[in-house]
Amino acid sequence: MLELSNINSFYGKAHILSDLGFSVGRGEVVALLGRNGAGKTTTMKSIMQMVRPASGTVNFSGQNITKWPTHKIAKAGIGYVPEERRIFSDLTILENLEVGRQPARDGVPTWSFDDLFDLFPNLSERRNNRGRALSGGEQQMLTIARTLMGNPSLLLLDEPSEGIAPIIVEQMANTILELKKQGLTVLISEQNLHFARIVADRAVIIESGTNQFDGSFADLDKDPETRDAYLSV
């Protein structure tokens, strides 16, 4: 479904992604792992063309989207959940969800308010509360729910377990597993190896914007030198 080939991305003169390449198959959950500053968020933004790669290609469902504007990529079916959440603090939960609405797509789940409140019971209880009244974990749930209102075929989750309470992390893991059960394709960036193991089928490890590992968690366990070199604190 998604393929990155030889992506080079910069912030000014700083070379962040260096010939980065990997793929995500339809229905797969892939964890993009690496330390803080490894290039995970830049990878997500390069897929969405929020950071324009200087070279390389991004293919989505057989189409080269490398030069597409971000809004066209979103309309094509890629949903992006940024680490900083970016909810509308003055709008209620229901109003935030309405902002994300897009038409149904063939072959992927179509989400309604009721579906999302089943997935996130915390939001159901507070549906008329404004965004500013929500906890960090609830804001993270709302950001994911708002993105699902766009009925994406591919979901990009940037650090979903970062900075939220352990009980919410557990709920987040269950949510991702439910999305996988429904056939949604997910690319998730994470520093938390334990969380990634629970939700993902496969791991891609990057360091300094370069692919260092691509394989199963069983294969990663057989290569402790790689795991410790790029994931240990």
C-alpha positions, 0 to 999 in steps of 0.5 A, spaced: 500 500 500 505 504 501 512 504 499 518 509 500 524 509 495 530 513 496 527 519 500 532 524 502 529 530 506 532 536 509 530 542 514 534 547 511 541 545 510 540 539 515 540 532 512 534 529 516 532 523 511 538 519 507 536 514 502 530 512 506 526 506 504 521 501 506 514 499 505 507 497 508 503 492 506 495 492 505 492 490 512 499 491 516 501 494 522 508 497 521 512 500 527 517 505 525 522 505 531 528 509 533 530 514 538 528 521 539 531 525 533 532 519 529 527 522 523 520 518 525 516 525 524 520 527 518 518 521 515 511 521 516 511 529 514 515 527 508 509 522 506 504 527 507 508 532 503 508 537 509 516 536 508 518 536 501 523 530 499 529 533 495 529 526 492 526 519 492 519 517 491 513 516 495 508 511 492 501 510 495 496 504 492 500 504 486 500 512 485 506 516 485 504 522 490 511 525 491 509 531 488 502 532 491 499 537 495 498 535 502 490 536 502 490 531 496 494 526 499 489 526 505 483 526 500 486 520 497 485 516 503 492 517 508 490 519 515 495 523 519 495 523 527 501 528 529 504 527 535 502 534 537 495 533 536 492 539 534 485 539 536 480 545 536 480 547 543 474 551 542 470 546 539 466 540 542 468 533 541 462 532 536 464 539 532 472 536 532 469 530 529 465 533 524 471 537 521 474 531 519 468 528 516 470 525 509 466 521 504 466 513 504 471 509 501 470 502 497 474 497 501 475 500 508 471 501 514 466 507 514 466 511 521 460 514 524 460 518 531 457 511 534 462 507 531 468 512 534 464 512 541 464 505 541 472 505 540 473 511 545 468 510 551 471 516 554 469 521 548 462 518 548 461 520 556 464 527 554 462 528 547 459 535 548 465 538 552 470 543 549 477 540 547 480 544 552 477 541 557 480 534 555 486 530 558 492 529 554 490 522 553 483 524 551 486 529 546 490 523 543 483 519 542 480 525 539 485 526 534 485 519 532 477 519 532 477 525 528 482 522 523 478 516 522 472 520 520 475 521 514 475 514 513 482 513 511 485 506 508 492 508 511 493 511 518 499 514 520 500 515 528 506 519 530 508 517 537 501 515 540 503 513 547 508 519 548 506 523 554 500 519 556 498 515 562 499 508 562 492 506 563 490 510 556 496 507 553 493 500 554 487 503 551 491 506 545 494 499 544 487 496 544 484 501 539 490 499 534 489 492 535 481 493 533 483 497 527 487 492 525 482 487 526 477 491 521 483 491 516 486 498 516 493 499 514 497 503 520 504 506 520 506 507 527 512 511 529 514 509 536 520 509 541 516 504 546 519 498 544 514 494 548 508 498 546 510 496 538 511 489 540 503 489 542 500 492 536 505 491 530 506 486 525 513 488 523 518 493 525 522 498 521 528 501 525 531 508 523 537 512 525 539 519 523 534 518 517 537 511 515 534 504 515 537 500 520 533 494 520 526 491 517 523 485 519 519 481 525 520 482 532 522 475 532 528 477 528 529 483 532 530 479 538 535 474 534 539 481 533 540 484 540 546 488 537 542 492 533 536 492 538 541 495 543 545 500 538 539 503 536 533 503 541 536 502 548 536 509 552 
